[in-house]
Amino acid sequence: MKKIRINEGKVGLVFKKGDYVGVITKGIYWLGFNKSVLKYDLTKSFVAPIAEEILLQDKVLKDMLHVVEVKDSEIVLMYQKGIFKAVLPVGRYMFWNGLIENAFETVDLNKIYITENIDKSLFKKFDLAKYIRTFEVAAFEKAVLIVDDVFVKILNSGTFRFWKNETSVKVLTIDMRQLQLEVAGQELLTKDKAAIRINFYTQYKVIDIEKALLENKDYEKQLYILLQLSLRAYVGTYTLDELLEQKEEVAKAVLEDIKTEAVKLGVTILNSGIRDVILTGEMKEIMNQVLVAQKRAQANIITRREETASTRSLLNTAKLMEDNEMLFKLKEMEYVENIADKIGEITVSGNGNMVKQLKEIFSVNK
């Protein structure tokens, strides 16, 4: 005989020559030499030393245990005293009743929507997170939910979680802000065969998510092609000079031309414009020459205008001098002063008109 003590919070399973005999709880027991006891902590899960089916035939032991069966495509969320403890995958689990308050919630993984009341903080725990698919839709985005390649609904901004299983779940997002598309460096020919490069931009916004994402493939690329073709068509109807003068008109024409087609892509065009018109090397040289010629012509016009004004002024002065002898004398003194600035010494002798004598001197020298 041997003495066995089972303390509080413990239980013992008695075996005789390896066969299960029964369960003993708190107390002191005397056992024969052919018997043995396995002790268990009531705060921990129970792991059967022999086949569970044999142990559960004992009604006393069965009533002391809580058996959790987790089937295929299921998980069980385990809570102790209201606090999340663990995720139980497929299998059979047994826990002691009485000392610790355990709670269990079964989750069917065949569904995709998370209908269970699970605290959001638990989704970050790895044990649970590996069974969940998470999708983020930013504040400036919307999205379409597609389940098994079938459109379900439109999602607004937020975090969306689904149970992970064999069902295909896709969330396609789209930016709902005002966007800008650049058609850069397009090499085009004008009506007068001038080779140019144009940088064109358009501002647009998505207005129909289903059309943009589901009814059209790569809607942005399609919008780019629409702009490119429309721009090419309109530029070809203008000469280079007309294009440079009427850039805004061309941009408006392109805008009106693609508006209807853009709606079919699920977008609306807000604004368009030509950012730059870039001339190729030869055309740049030619335009520079034209510009220089134009500026020279303008300079010649200004020079002739000034000469005409100067001549008219001289004529008016001559008329005044003819009628006013004092003014004539003043003009004589002005001429003498101007000549004295350039010539060291002038000798004028005799009587007569000084201007006339100066004229004769310069005529002789000439």
PyMOL commands that set and color helices and strands:
alter all, ss='L'
color gray80, all
select helices_A, chain A and resi 52-55+59-64+120-124+126-129+209-215+219-235+240-245+247-264+281-323+325-342+354-365
alter helices_A, ss='H'
color red, helices_A
select strands_A, chain A and resi 2-6+10-16+19-24+27-31+35-41+45-46+65-70+74-80+83-88+91-96+102-108+132-137+141-147+150-155+158-163+169-175+179-189+195-206+267-279
alter strands_A, ss='S'
color yellow, strands_A
deselect
rebuild
show_as cartoon
